Amino acid sequence: MAKIKVTKVRSAINRPKDQKRTLEALGLRKMGQVKEHENTPNILGMINKVSHLVSVEEA
């Protein structure tokens, strides 16, 4: 499987609770934090839900 790097670039303050939980499920807590995930449909769906708060690049 391909890997992708997900970086938190915007704050989750004043965001709906489901978006905050999605960020935590991706392992992103602090600004600028980077996590590497497998490129699976589940992860891509989570990224799509918070796409305005994160940046994604291939690893």
C-alpha positions as CSV (number, residue, x, y, z in Angstrom):
1,M,0.0,0.0,0.0
2,A,1.0,3.6,-0.7
3,K,1.7,5.9,2.3
4,I,0.5,9.4,2.7
5,K,1.6,12.2,5.1
6,V,-1.2,14.2,6.7
7,T,-0.3,17.5,8.3
8,K,-2.6,19.6,10.6
9,V,-2.5,23.1,9.2
10,R,-5.5,24.8,10.8
11,S,-7.0,24.8,14.2
12,A,-10.0,22.8,15.3
13,I,-11.4,25.5,17.5
14,N,-15.0,26.4,16.7
15,R,-15.4,23.2,14.6
16,P,-18.1,20.6,15.0
17,K,-17.4,17.8,17.4
18,D,-17.3,15.1,14.6
19,Q,-14.5,17.0,12.9
20,K,-12.5,17.3,16.1
21,R,-12.9,13.5,16.7
22,T,-11.8,12.8,13.1
23,L,-8.6,14.8,13.7
24,E,-7.9,12.8,16.9
25,A,-8.6,9.5,15.1
26,L,-6.0,10.5,12.5
27,G,-3.6,11.1,15.3
28,L,-3.4,14.9,14.8
29,R,-3.5,16.9,18.0
30,K,-1.1,19.9,17.6
31,M,-0.7,22.4,14.8
32,G,2.0,21.3,12.4
33,Q,1.9,17.7,13.5
34,V,2.5,15.2,10.8
35,K,1.3,11.6,10.7
36,E,1.9,8.9,8.1
37,H,-1.0,6.6,7.2
38,E,-1.7,3.9,4.6
39,N,-3.7,5.1,1.6
40,T,-6.9,3.2,2.3
41,P,-10.5,4.2,1.6
42,N,-11.2,4.6,5.3
43,I,-8.3,7.1,5.8
44,L,-9.2,8.9,2.6
45,G,-12.8,9.4,3.8
46,M,-11.6,10.8,7.1
47,I,-9.2,13.2,5.3
48,N,-12.0,14.3,3.0
49,K,-14.1,15.2,6.0
50,V,-11.4,17.5,7.4
51,S,-9.7,18.5,4.2
52,H,-10.0,22.2,5.0
53,L,-8.0,21.6,8.2
54,V,-5.2,19.4,6.9
55,S,-2.7,19.1,4.0
56,V,-1.9,15.8,2.4
57,E,1.1,14.6,0.4
58,E,2.4,11.3,-0.8
59,A,5.2,9.7,1.1
